[in-house]
Amino acid sequence: MGKLLVFFIAGSIGILLRFFILGKFDLDQLFLLLLFPIATIFVYGIMRYQIRKDASFQATGDPYDMQTKMAERYSTGLKVVTHGKDIIGEFNRFYKKKWHRVITEVIGSTFHINLTFNLSSHIKIVGINEHALARNSQWEIYENNKLVGQIRTDHSLKNVAKLKETFILELGEETFNFYSLSIGSETKVEKNNLEVANGKRRKGSIYGITVNEANKQHEEVLFAVFVLFNYVYEQ
């Protein structure tokens, strides 16, 4: 939506400059330009619909430890988190500055991603190098306002060559690796080269993750990072 508005503003400036400098005015160009705000209204309507659907997501009873619906990614609207047939909490995206959202919508949703979760504990994921020139993005993760770990992407040549999208989560003394193939809908989580959790995207923008018994104490944090992973890589 932000890109359409930018095109409309740029086009308006171009038409005005052409008129004042060259004295020329083209009705066809004006008609084409007016299509941008019309398209913006249409896209805005779709976005509002997706926000409502995310906020009213009902538990499906699927055998995932935790599940949510993420059809829309730009807004700060609340999204429901479920476990089995129960709603157990919610989360939302937030921006440190209002203009960050404008930049995000124009450039892309992988910038300025910060998330806050209200589950059995309060989890917040905050970006610490939110700019386009950074090779790898980084975040700090807080649980009940206490710093508990860090997250970073791994855009090494090895992973890029394999079309492999990777997160590294350092949680206390433990390290978890999240990875997924660019063309896949499955996200695997490993610790010490052993799979400890598995996440999937289903039809309808529904995302669920299952954590093994040995790592249940980290279930909510792993879910939060799984959500961030899918925001960043737009799975």
C-alpha positions in Angstrom: 0.0 0.0 0.0 2.8 2.4 0.8 4.4 1.8 -2.5 1.2 2.7 -4.4 1.1 6.0 -2.5 4.7 6.7 -3.3 4.0 6.1 -7.0 1.0 8.4 -6.9 2.9 11.2 -5.3 5.9 10.8 -7.7 3.5 10.7 -10.6 1.6 13.8 -9.4 4.9 15.7 -9.2 5.9 14.6 -12.6 2.6 15.7 -14.2 2.8 19.1 -12.5 6.4 19.6 -13.6 5.6 18.7 -17.1 2.7 21.1 -17.1 4.6 24.1 -15.6 7.8 23.5 -17.6 6.6 22.3 -20.9 3.0 23.6 -20.8 1.7 20.1 -21.7 -1.1 18.1 -20.0 -2.2 14.6 -20.8 -5.6 13.4 -19.6 -4.6 9.8 -20.2 -1.7 10.2 -17.8 -4.0 11.7 -15.2 -6.4 8.8 -15.6 -3.6 6.3 -15.1 -2.4 8.2 -12.1 -5.8 8.1 -10.4 -5.7 4.4 -10.6 -3.0 4.4 -7.8 -5.3 5.8 -5.0 -8.1 3.6 -6.2 -5.8 0.5 -5.9 -4.6 1.8 -2.5 -8.1 1.8 -1.2 -8.6 -1.7 -2.5 -5.4 -3.0 -0.9 -6.2 -1.2 2.4 -9.6 -3.0 2.4 -7.9 -6.4 1.9 -5.4 -5.6 4.7 -8.1 -4.6 7.2 -9.9 -7.9 6.3 -6.7 -9.9 7.0 -6.2 -8.1 10.3 -9.7 -9.0 11.5 -9.2 -12.6 10.4 -5.9 -12.9 12.3 -7.4 -11.3 15.4 -10.4 -13.7 15.3 -8.5 -16.9 14.6 -10.1 -19.9 16.3 -8.1 -22.9 17.6 -8.3 -25.7 15.1 -7.3 -28.5 17.4 -4.3 -29.4 15.3 -1.6 -31.4 17.1 0.8 -28.4 17.3 2.1 -27.2 20.6 1.4 -23.6 19.6 -0.3 -22.1 16.6 -1.3 -18.7 15.1 -2.6 -17.1 11.9 -0.4 -14.5 10.1 -2.1 -13.4 6.9 -1.0 -9.7 7.4 2.4 -8.6 8.6 2.7 -4.8 8.5 0.2 -3.6 11.1 0.4 -3.6 14.9 -2.8 -5.5 15.3 -3.1 -8.3 17.7 -2.8 -12.0 16.5 -4.2 -14.9 18.5 -2.0 -17.7 19.8 -3.5 -21.1 20.5 -2.6 -24.5 22.0 -4.7 -27.4 20.9 -8.3 -26.1 21.2 -7.4 -23.3 23.6 -6.5 -19.7 23.1 -3.4 -19.0 25.3 -2.3 -15.5 24.4 -1.6 -13.0 21.7 1.2 -11.1 20.0 1.7 -8.1 17.8 4.3 -6.3 15.8 5.5 -2.9 17.0 7.7 -0.1 15.6 10.2 2.0 17.6 9.3 5.1 15.6 6.2 5.9 13.5 8.2 6.6 10.4 9.7 3.1 10.6 6.3 1.7 9.5 6.3 4.0 6.4 9.8 2.9 5.4 8.8 -0.7 6.0 5.7 -0.6 3.8 7.7 1.2 1.0 10.9 -0.9 1.1 9.6 -4.2 2.5 8.4 -6.0 5.6 11.8 -7.5 6.5 12.9 -4.1 8.0 12.1 -2.9 11.6 10.6 -6.1 12.8 10.0 -6.1 16.6 7.5 -8.3 18.3 5.8 -8.6 21.7 4.1 -11.7 23.0 1.6 -12.0 26.0 1.6 -15.6 26.9 2.3 -17.2 30.3 5.2 -14.9 30.3 5.8 -11.6 28.5 8.3 -12.0 25.7 9.7 -9.1 23.6 11.9 -9.4 20.6 13.7 -6.1 19.7 15.9 -5.4 16.6 19.3 -4.0 17.4 20.7 -3.3 13.9 17.6 -2.3 11.9 19.0 -1.0 8.7 19.2 -2.2 5.1 23.1 -2.3 4.9 23.5 -4.9 7.6 24.5 -8.2 6.2 23.0 -10.1 9.1 20.1 -8.8 11.2 20.2 -9.2 15.0 17.6 -9.1 17.8 17.6 -9.2 21.6 15.0 -11.3 23.3 13.5 -10.4 26.7 11.4 -12.5 29.0 9.5 -10.6 31.7 11.7 -7.6 30.9 14.9 -9.6 31.5 17.4 -10.1 28.6 17.6 -13.9 28.0 19.1 -14.2 24.6 20.1 -13.0 21.2 19.0 -13.9 17.6 20.8 -13.4 14.4 20.4 -14.4 10.8 23.1 -16.4 9.0 23.4 -15.2 5.4 26.7 -17.0 4.8 27.6 -18.0 1.2 27.1 -21.6 2.1 23.5 -21.1 3.2 22.7 -18.8 0.3 24.1 -21.4 -2.2 21.8 -24.0 -0.7 18.8 -21.6 -0.6 18.8 -22.1 3.1 17.3 -19.6 5.5 18.9 -19.7 8.9 18.4 -18.2 12.4 20.8 -18.7 15.3 19.2 -18.3 18.8 21.6 -18.1 21.7 19.4 -18.7 24.8 21.5 -18.6 28.0 24.1 -21.3 27.6 22.2 -23.1 24.8 22.2 -22.5 21.0 19.3 -23.3 18.7 19.5 -23.3 14.9 16.3 -22.5 12.9 16.5 -23.3 9.2 14.2 -23.7 6.2 14.6 -24.0 2.5 13.5 -21.0 0.5 11.0 -23.1 -1.4 9.6 -25.0 1.5 7.0 -24.5 4.2 8.8 -26.4 7.0 11.0 -24.9 9.6 13.3 -27.2 11.6 14.9 -26.3 15.0 18.1 -28.1 16.1 20.3 -28.1 19.2 23.6 -29.9 19.2 22.7 -31.2 15.7 19.5 -32.9 17.0 16.0 -31.8 15.9 14.2 -30.4 18.9 11.2 -28.6 17.3 9.4 -28.5 13.9 7.3 -25.8 12.5 5.0 -25.7 9.5 2.9 -23.3 7.4 -0.5 -24.6 6.4 -3.1 -23.4 4.0 -4.7 -20.1 5.2 -1.5 -18.6 6.6 -1.7 -20.8 9.7 1.6 -21.5 11.4 2.2 -24.1 14.0 5.2 -25.5 15.9 5.8 -28.6 18.0 8.6 -28.8 20.6 9.9 -32.1 22.0 9.5 -32.9 25.7 13.2 -32.2 26.6 12.8 -28.6 25.6 9.3 -27.8 26.7 10.7 -25.2 29.2 11.6 -23.1 26.1 8.4 -23.7 24.2 7.1 -20.1 24.3 10.5 -18.6 23.4 11.0 -21.0 20.5 7.5 -20.2 19.3 8.2 -16.5 19.4 11.5 -16.9 17.4 9.6 -19.2 15.0 7.1 -16.3 14.4 10.0 -13.9 13.9 11.7 -16.3 11.5 8.5 -16.3 9.3 8.2 -12.5 9.4 11.8 -12.1 8.3 11.9 -14.7 5.5 8.2 -14.1 4.5 7.4 -17.8 4.6 
